[in-house]
Amino acid sequence: MNTSESELNYLDYDYNGTCDQVPGPESLDGSSVLLFLYYTVFCLSLLGNSTVLWVLLRYMKLKTMTDICLLNLALSDIILAVFLPLWAHDTQNLASCKLMTGVYQLGFYSGTFFVTLMSVDRYLAIVHAVAAMRARTLRYGIAASTVIWVLSVIMALPGVTFASLETEPDNISQCQPLYPVESQNFWKMMRNFSENTVGLFVCLPIMIFCYVKILVVLSKSRNSKKDRAVKLIFTIVCVFVVCWVPYNVMVFLQTLQLFLDTLNACEPSQTINSAMSFAEIIALSHCCINPVIYAFVGEKFRKALDKVLTRYLCWRQESRGIHKDTTEKETSNTPVKSDY
């Protein structure tokens, strides 16, 4: 395993601990790139999701399930983004190790579930518009969000429980899962299987089903905004696939390492671990793309944002005008001092 890369990837499985861990020049360059990507995702996600939370909580009345979904998705993404700078550096504290592991797992599951819930909400709003009016209320949105948070916490608990600091020969402590020896393979498989199940075998099929049904309904409508809606649907599905499928594929390959002797060699193990670092970055980038494709393109949200910006800019201009007039009056009324 590559040491510099494993410092960045604190959830590294270390399937082959006998591999040479001396970092080469290419690994150091890779770590610099990863640091840059971590901070880029952090800044963009914090900016986008903070804006969404600000507009939703202060200037929009939360009335529907869609509003609640947007709120919780932004909250999930911003929690994930806040801890990104810490993930880019090694930790020497067991409490922070468990906290970061828990946040990662919680953000992964809750973010994926809320994106899926957004898809179901749009499916109900378009395909079953009349029948689903009672189901898309604020009450049901809060109930669904509560279930998702509770389920995400439960699924994140094993990662937090087994998160531990391991000291390498060079006295660097790394945050990694430390499973019981007698059930090590079982817990590794359970973690991988749960992530693959949620990301690939449950949420992705639900999203595809919902959006295919939406496309069928839109194809029969004469709405002038139909083409724009179709493009948005393809964008949502493609972004989800591009962001999460590579990560899930790497998780699946790591699972194969538990079974196939041909993957236990050092070179394949290092390749998979290196690819996993970048796959995680691609997956995490979804949290800074979500505000764009789910909030900023929405007509209701954009109107609220435009109203906020217009009000803010007008207030700034009025404040400057008042300050300017006050300054001019004070200047004109100020007596000129005589020179002695």
Contacts in CASP RR format, 6 or more apart in sequence:
PFRMAT RR
TARGET T0000
AUTHOR 0000-0000-0000
METHOD contacts of the structure
MODEL  1
MNTSESELNYLDYDYNGTCDQVPGPESLDGSSVLLFLYYTVFCLSLLGNS
TVLWVLLRYMKLKTMTDICLLNLALSDIILAVFLPLWAHDTQNLASCKLM
TGVYQLGFYSGTFFVTLMSVDRYLAIVHAVAAMRARTLRYGIAASTVIWV
LSVIMALPGVTFASLETEPDNISQCQPLYPVESQNFWKMMRNFSENTVGL
FVCLPIMIFCYVKILVVLSKSRNSKKDRAVKLIFTIVCVFVVCWVPYNVM
VFLQTLQLFLDTLNACEPSQTINSAMSFAEIIALSHCCINPVIYAFVGEK
FRKALDKVLTRYLCWRQESRGIHKDTTEKETSNTPVKSDY
1 12 0 8 1.000
1 14 0 8 1.000
1 16 0 8 1.000
1 17 0 8 1.000
1 19 0 8 1.000
1 21 0 8 1.000
1 269 0 8 1.000
1 270 0 8 1.000
1 273 0 8 1.000
2 21 0 8 1.000
2 23 0 8 1.000
2 24 0 8 1.000
2 27 0 8 1.000
2 270 0 8 1.000
2 273 0 8 1.000
2 274 0 8 1.000
3 21 0 8 1.000
3 22 0 8 1.000
3 23 0 8 1.000
3 27 0 8 1.000
3 168 0 8 1.000
3 170 0 8 1.000
3 172 0 8 1.000
4 23 0 8 1.000
4 27 0 8 1.000
4 28 0 8 1.000
4 30 0 8 1.000
4 31 0 8 1.000
5 12 0 8 1.000
5 23 0 8 1.000
5 27 0 8 1.000
5 30 0 8 1.000
5 31 0 8 1.000
5 34 0 8 1.000
5 273 0 8 1.000
5 274 0 8 1.000
5 277 0 8 1.000
6 12 0 8 1.000
6 14 0 8 1.000
6 174 0 8 1.000
6 273 0 8 1.000
7 31 0 8 1.000
7 89 0 8 1.000
7 90 0 8 1.000
7 172 0 8 1.000
7 174 0 8 1.000
8 31 0 8 1.000
8 34 0 8 1.000
8 35 0 8 1.000
8 38 0 8 1.000
8 87 0 8 1.000
8 88 0 8 1.000
8 277 0 8 1.000
9 273 0 8 1.000
9 276 0 8 1.000
9 277 0 8 1.000
9 280 0 8 1.000
10 87 0 8 1.000
10 90 0 8 1.000
10 91 0 8 1.000
10 97 0 8 1.000
10 100 0 8 1.000
10 101 0 8 1.000
10 174 0 8 1.000
10 175 0 8 1.000
10 176 0 8 1.000
11 101 0 8 1.000
11 104 0 8 1.000
11 175 0 8 1.000
11 176 0 8 1.000
11 177 0 8 1.000
11 280 0 8 1.000
12 174 0 8 1.000
12 176 0 8 1.000
12 273 0 8 1.000
12 276 0 8 1.000
13 176 0 8 1.000
13 177 0 8 1.000
13 188 0 8 1.000
13 254 0 8 1.000
13 257 0 8 1.000
13 273 0 8 1.000
14 166 0 8 1.000
14 176 0 8 1.000
15 254 0 8 1.000
15 257 0 8 1.000
15 258 0 8 1.000
15 264 0 8 1.000
15 269 0 8 1.000
16 257 0 8 1.000
16 264 0 8 1.000
16 265 0 8 1.000
16 266 0 8 1.000
16 269 0 8 1.000
18 266 0 8 1.000
19 266 0 8 1.000
19 269 0 8 1.000
19 270 0 8 1.000
20 266 0 8 1.000
21 168 0 8 1.000
21 169 0 8 1.000
27 274 0 8 1.000
34 88 0 8 1.000
34 277 0 8 1.000
34 278 0 8 1.000
34 281 0 8 1.000
35 88 0 8 1.000
37 281 0 8 1.000
38 84 0 8 1.000
38 85 0 8 1.000
38 87 0 8 1.000
38 88 0 8 1.000
38 281 0 8 1.000
39 84 0 8 1.000
39 85 0 8 1.000
39 88 0 8 1.000
41 81 0 8 1.000
41 84 0 8 1.000
41 281 0 8 1.000
41 284 0 8 1.000
41 285 0 8 1.000
41 287 0 8 1.000
41 288 0 8 1.000
42 81 0 8 1.000
42 82 0 8 1.000
42 84 0 8 1.000
42 85 0 8 1.000
44 288 0 8 1.000
45 77 0 8 1.000
45 78 0 8 1.000
45 80 0 8 1.000
45 81 0 8 1.000
45 84 0 8 1.000
45 287 0 8 1.000
45 288 0 8 1.000
46 78 0 8 1.000
46 81 0 8 1.000
46 82 0 8 1.000
48 288 0 8 1.000
48 291 0 8 1.000
48 292 0 8 1.000
49 74 0 8 1.000
49 75 0 8 1.000
49 77 0 8 1.000
49 78 0 8 1.000
49 81 0 8 1.000
49 287 0 8 1.000
49 288 0 8 1.000
49 290 0 8 1.000
49 291 0 8 1.000
50 78 0 8 1.000
51 291 0 8 1.000
51 305 0 8 1.000
52 70 0 8 1.000
52 71 0 8 1.000
52 74 0 8 1.000
52 291 0 8 1.000
52 295 0 8 1.000
52 301 0 8 1.000
53 71 0 8 1.000
53 74 0 8 1.000
53 75 0 8 1.000
53 78 0 8 1.000
55 295 0 8 1.000
55 301 0 8 1.000
55 304 0 8 1.000
55 305 0 8 1.000
55 308 0 8 1.000
56 62 0 8 1.000
56 67 0 8 1.000
56 70 0 8 1.000
56 71 0 8 1.000
56 74 0 8 1.000
56 301 0 8 1.000
57 71 0 8 1.000
58 308 0 8 1.000
59 304 0 8 1.000
59 307 0 8 1.000
59 308 0 8 1.000
60 67 0 8 1.000
60 300 0 8 1.000
60 301 0 8 1.000
60 304 0 8 1.000
61 67 0 8 1.000
62 68 0 8 1.000
62 71 0 8 1.000
62 138 0 8 1.000
63 138 0 8 1.000
64 136 0 8 1.000
64 137 0 8 1.000
64 138 0 8 1.000
65 121 0 8 1.000
65 135 0 8 1.000
65 136 0 8 1.000
65 137 0 8 1.000
65 138 0 8 1.000
65 140 0 8 1.000
65 141 0 8 1.000
65 144 0 8 1.000
66 118 0 8 1.000
66 121 0 8 1.000
66 125 0 8 1.000
66 136 0 8 1.000
67 138 0 8 1.000
68 138 0 8 1.000
68 141 0 8 1.000
68 142 0 8 1.000
68 144 0 8 1.000
68 145 0 8 1.000
69 114 0 8 1.000
69 117 0 8 1.000
69 118 0 8 1.000
69 121 0 8 1.000
69 141 0 8 1.000
69 145 0 8 1.000
70 118 0 8 1.000
70 294 0 8 1.000
70 295 0 8 1.000
70 301 0 8 1.000
72 110 0 8 1.000
72 114 0 8 1.000
72 145 0 8 1.000
72 148 0 8 1.000
72 149 0 8 1.000
73 111 0 8 1.000
73 114 0 8 1.000
73 115 0 8 1.000
73 118 0 8 1.000
73 290 0 8 1.000
73 294 0 8 1.000
74 290 0 8 1.000
74 291 0 8 1.000
74 295 0 8 1.000
76 106 0 8 1.000
76 107 0 8 1.000
76 110 0 8 1.000
76 111 0 8 1.000
76 114 0 8 1.000
76 287 0 8 1.000
77 107 0 8 1.000
77 111 0 8 1.000
77 287 0 8 1.000
77 288 0 8 1.000
77 290 0 8 1.000
77 291 0 8 1.000
78 287 0 8 1.000
79 103 0 8 1.000
79 106 0 8 1.000
79 107 0 8 1.000
80 103 0 8 1.000
80 104 0 8 1.000
80 107 0 8 1.000
80 111 0 8 1.000
80 284 0 8 1.000
80 287 0 8 1.000
81 287 0 8 1.000
81 288 0 8 1.000
83 99 0 8 1.000
83 100 0 8 1.000
83 103 0 8 1.000
83 104 0 8 1.000
84 284 0 8 1.000
86 96 0 8 1.000
86 100 0 8 1.000
87 100 0 8 1.000
87 104 0 8 1.000
90 172 0 8 1.000
90 173 0 8 1.000
90 174 0 8 1.000
90 175 0 8 1.000
91 97 0 8 1.000
91 100 0 8 1.000
91 165 0 8 1.000
91 173 0 8 1.000
91 175 0 8 1.000
92 165 0 8 1.000
92 173 0 8 1.000
93 165 0 8 1.000
94 163 0 8 1.000
94 164 0 8 1.000
94 165 0 8 1.000
97 163 0 8 1.000
97 164 0 8 1.000
97 165 0 8 1.000
97 175 0 8 1.000
98 160 0 8 1.000
98 163 0 8 1.000
100 175 0 8 1.000
101 159 0 8 1.000
101 160 0 8 1.000
101 163 0 8 1.000
101 175 0 8 1.000
101 177 0 8 1.000
102 156 0 8 1.000
102 159 0 8 1.000
102 160 0 8 1.000
102 163 0 8 1.000
105 152 0 8 1.000
105 155 0 8 1.000
105 156 0 8 1.000
105 159 0 8 1.000
105 160 0 8 1.000
106 152 0 8 1.000
106 153 0 8 1.000
106 156 0 8 1.000
107 152 0 8 1.000
107 156 0 8 1.000
108 195 0 8 1.000
108 283 0 8 1.000
109 151 0 8 1.000
109 152 0 8 1.000
109 155 0 8 1.000
109 156 0 8 1.000
109 198 0 8 1.000
110 148 0 8 1.000
110 149 0 8 1.000
110 152 0 8 1.000
111 152 0 8 1.000
111 287 0 8 1.000
112 198 0 8 1.000
112 199 0 8 1.000
112 203 0 8 1.000
112 244 0 8 1.000
113 148 0 8 1.000
113 151 0 8 1.000
113 152 0 8 1.000
113 198 0 8 1.000
113 203 0 8 1.000
114 145 0 8 1.000
114 148 0 8 1.000
115 203 0 8 1.000
115 207 0 8 1.000
115 240 0 8 1.000
115 290 0 8 1.000
115 294 0 8 1.000
116 202 0 8 1.000
116 203 0 8 1.000
116 206 0 8 1.000
116 207 0 8 1.000
117 144 0 8 1.000
117 145 0 8 1.000
117 148 0 8 1.000
118 294 0 8 1.000
119 206 0 8 1.000
119 207 0 8 1.000
119 210 0 8 1.000
119 211 0 8 1.000
119 236 0 8 1.000
120 206 0 8 1.000
120 210 0 8 1.000
121 136 0 8 1.000
122 210 0 8 1.000
122 211 0 8 1.000
122 214 0 8 1.000
123 209 0 8 1.000
123 210 0 8 1.000
123 211 0 8 1.000
123 213 0 8 1.000
123 214 0 8 1.000
124 132 0 8 1.000
124 135 0 8 1.000
124 136 0 8 1.000
125 132 0 8 1.000
125 136 0 8 1.000
126 214 0 8 1.000
126 217 0 8 1.000
126 218 0 8 1.000
127 213 0 8 1.000
127 214 0 8 1.000
127 217 0 8 1.000
155 194 0 8 1.000
155 198 0 8 1.000
158 187 0 8 1.000
158 190 0 8 1.000
158 191 0 8 1.000
159 177 0 8 1.000
159 191 0 8 1.000
162 177 0 8 1.000
162 178 0 8 1.000
162 179 0 8 1.000
162 187 0 8 1.000
163 175 0 8 1.000
163 176 0 8 1.000
163 177 0 8 1.000
163 178 0 8 1.000
164 175 0 8 1.000
164 176 0 8 1.000
164 177 0 8 1.000
164 178 0 8 1.000
165 173 0 8 1.000
165 174 0 8 1.000
165 175 0 8 1.000
166 173 0 8 1.000
166 174 0 8 1.000
166 176 0 8 1.000
166 178 0 8 1.000
167 173 0 8 1.000
167 174 0 8 1.000
168 174 0 8 1.000
177 187 0 8 1.000
177 188 0 8 1.000
177 191 0 8 1.000
179 187 0 8 1.000
179 188 0 8 1.000
180 187 0 8 1.000
185 258 0 8 1.000
188 255 0 8 1.000
188 258 0 8 1.000
189 255 0 8 1.000
189 258 0 8 1.000
192 251 0 8 1.000
192 252 0 8 1.000
192 254 0 8 1.000
192 255 0 8 1.000
193 255 0 8 1.000
195 248 0 8 1.000
195 251 0 8 1.000
196 248 0 8 1.000
196 251 0 8 1.000
196 252 0 8 1.000
196 255 0 8 1.000
199 244 0 8 1.000
199 248 0 8 1.000
200 244 0 8 1.000
200 245 0 8 1.000
200 248 0 8 1.000
204 240 0 8 1.000
204 241 0 8 1.000
204 244 0 8 1.000
204 245 0 8 1.000
207 236 0 8 1.000
207 237 0 8 1.000
207 240 0 8 1.000
208 237 0 8 1.000
211 233 0 8 1.000
211 236 0 8 1.000
211 237 0 8 1.000
214 229 0 8 1.000
214 233 0 8 1.000
215 230 0 8 1.000
215 233 0 8 1.000
218 226 0 8 1.000
218 229 0 8 1.000
218 230 0 8 1.000
219 226 0 8 1.000
223 229 0 8 1.000
232 293 0 8 1.000
232 297 0 8 1.000
235 293 0 8 1.000
236 293 0 8 1.000
236 294 0 8 1.000
239 286 0 8 1.000
239 289 0 8 1.000
239 293 0 8 1.000
240 286 0 8 1.000
242 282 0 8 1.000
243 282 0 8 1.000
243 283 0 8 1.000
243 285 0 8 1.000
243 286 0 8 1.000
243 289 0 8 1.000
244 283 0 8 1.000
244 286 0 8 1.000
246 279 0 8 1.000
246 282 0 8 1.000
246 283 0 8 1.000
247 276 0 8 1.000
247 279 0 8 1.000
247 280 0 8 1.000
247 282 0 8 1.000
247 283 0 8 1.000
249 279 0 8 1.000
250 272 0 8 1.000
250 275 0 8 1.000
250 276 0 8 1.000
250 279 0 8 1.000
251 276 0 8 1.000
253 263 0 8 1.000
253 272 0 8 1.000
254 272 0 8 1.000
254 276 0 8 1.000
256 263 0 8 1.000
257 263 0 8 1.000
257 264 0 8 1.000
257 269 0 8 1.000
257 272 0 8 1.000
262 268 0 8 1.000
263 269 0 8 1.000
263 272 0 8 1.000
295 301 0 8 1.000
296 302 0 8 1.000
296 305 0 8 1.000
END
